[in-house]
Amino acid sequence: MNKLIVYLNTERVGSLKQEDSGLLQFSYDQTWLEKPNAMPLSRSLPLRSEVFPGKKTRPFFAGILPEEGPREKIAEILGISRTNDFAMLERIGGDCAGAVSLLPEGVAPTYPKNARHLELTEPELQQLIAKLPDRPLLAGAEGLRLSLAGAQDKLPVIVHQNGICLPLGDMPSTHILKPEPDRFPGLAVNEIFCMTLSQAVGLNAPDTEYRPIGRKPCILVQRYDRTSDETGHTTRLHQEDFCQALGFPPERKYQAEGGPTIGDCISLLRDWSTAPVLDIPDFISGLIFNVLIGNADAHGKNHALLYSGGERRLSPYYDLVCTLAWPNLSRNLAMKIGGCDSVNAFTIGDWKKMAKKTGLNWPMIRERMAESCHRVLNKLGEVQARTGEYNESIATLLHETIKGRADRMLEALSRKEY
């Protein structure tokens, strides 16, 4: 039986094992369970002494790993099966989302003061970016053990004195570098526009920066699951996405594939957030915002919970993009609103149905819808001006698209019956 030790930062939490059959199992260490401040890795893996079988274990640990194309390429590079979660975690499970790292028995985690990084020159950085499509997360490179969920090429990095460095071993990264995929021209500016707009209208979202590397448009996203002290030492903050918290494996992130619904998400926040009275309205605001910007891809892995200071709170928003910018992408919502599965969810009856099904107050949702529309309309021009310098045509397209959608929602809300 193969085994990896699971850490939260530098504290040993438990063991992930692979049975001879290939199935995973996880168990907490008794010393962790006895700690007064012990917290679970996941809502789906509550603190207990019994072993969690594969069906309970896999959603959380598979949820740490890359998906789809990047996963297949990494498996090919490492010479392992793409379905072998354990083997992949063994090879790339050093710097993951949240505070989790997985190490072989007898290998101690790196303390922040002893952590190392590799400074990159601009030509070296350009070479790495060029390699990413064929070598996601630089898998197999000596000294690197990096993992991020998702299907887009991206790289955990450290930003130091405005330069970009690679974290070595299990050193925590500070930012995520996201090069623009060739198949989605304009994605970098699109995401910068939507993330900037989200902050402007009052949503909690991390800072993003447009950072072309050579001729490749890229963005740098500051990690919300990292914190740095006055000396510059970086500490991981634990987090889990909604699929992990609800026990859905990553291949079921869409409602149409048996994944989380809006009702599941509301119930999760109601039961697990330490401040549901704040987080549920904020989740609704994010849901409204995604409809306004035309983002059909806000699935269960694009929402998360952040564990910090003994609290479990809705994380900042991330991966906010107007998917309508590419006509060939699906218009179907990742999670239905009421009975509506279209991103053009402007029929107020669908929102009222959602409110009723989730036990939420319709006047609160209606007020947030109107407020969100007005805030978006007030900030669109400012955001267009800030991002237009990167790509004026895309910024103009997004301005016109989002303005039309906000106007349409306000028109629907103005009808007397609502």
C-alpha positions, 0 to 999 in steps of 0.5 A: 500500500502506497502512502503520502503524508498530508500537511496543512502548512507544516503540521501533519494532519493525516495519511493518504493511502492507495490500496492495491486495488488503486482506490484511495483512503484517508485517515486523520492522525490521532495527534491532529484530532487531539489538537484543540485547534484541529480543523478538517481538511474538508466539510466532506472529511469531518474530523474522526478517527475512522478511515474514509473510504475511496468514495469519500476521499477522492472528491477532495484530493482529486479536486486539488489536481489539474483537469482535462487536457492539462491532466492528460499531458501531465500524466503522459509526461510523468509516465502515469495513468491519467486516472491515477490521482495518487501517483499524480499527487505524489509527483506534483502535490507540493504547492497546491490550492489552500494550505495542503501539501502531500509528501512522502513518509520521512520528508519534512515540509519546508519551513518558510524561512528555509524555502527556496525560489528560482529567479527568472530572467525575462528570456527564461520566463518567455521560454517557460510560458512557451513550454506550458501548453506542452508541459502544464505546470512544468510537470517533471521539471527538477525541483518543482511540485506544483498543482492547481485545479482547472483546465486552463494552463497556469503556473503558480509563481512568486512575485518578488520586487516585481520580478517573477520567480518559481517556487521550489519544492513545497515553497508557497507561491504568491500569485498565479500566472495565466497565459492567454490560450491561443484558442481564446484570443482576448481572454486575458483582457476579458478576465482583467476587465471582469475582475476589475469590474467586480472589485469596482462594484464591491465584490470581494475579488483578488487583485489582477494585473495585465502582464504581457510576457514577450508577445504572449498576453498574460495576467497575474492574479494575487493568491487569496489563499496566501498571506505574507507578514512584514518580513515577507514570509508567505503562509498558506491559508486553507481553502476548498472549492464547493465541489470538494466541500460537497463531496462532488468529484471534479468531473461532476462540476457542472449541474448538467453532469450531476454536479452542485446546484445553486440550492446545494451552494446555499445549503453549504453556506447555511450549514458550514459558513461561520457567517452565513448571514453575510456569505449567502447575500454575497453569493447571490451578488456574485450570481447576479454579477456572473449573469450580468457579465455573461459568464456561463461557466460559474460552476462548483469549482469556481466557488470556494470557502476560505478557512482563516482565523477559526472562520470558514467564509465564502472566498473572494471571487475568481475566474470571472470572464464574459464567456459570451465573447466567444460565440462557439461556447455554450450559453448553458449556465453551469448552475440553473437559476430557477428552471432557467439554464440559459446565461440570458436569465432575465425572466424574473420568474426564474429568480423568484422560483430560485428564491422559493426553492432555496428558502431565500427572501425574494425582496432581498434578491430583487433589491440586490439585482437592481443595485448590482445593475446600477453599480455595474452601469456606473462603473463600466465606463471607468473600467473600460478606460482602465483596460482599453489600453490593453485591447480597445476593441475587446474593452469596447465589446465588453462594455456594450455587452454588459451594459445591454445585459444590465439594462435588460435586467433593470427593464425586467425588474421594472415591470409592475408584477415584480 
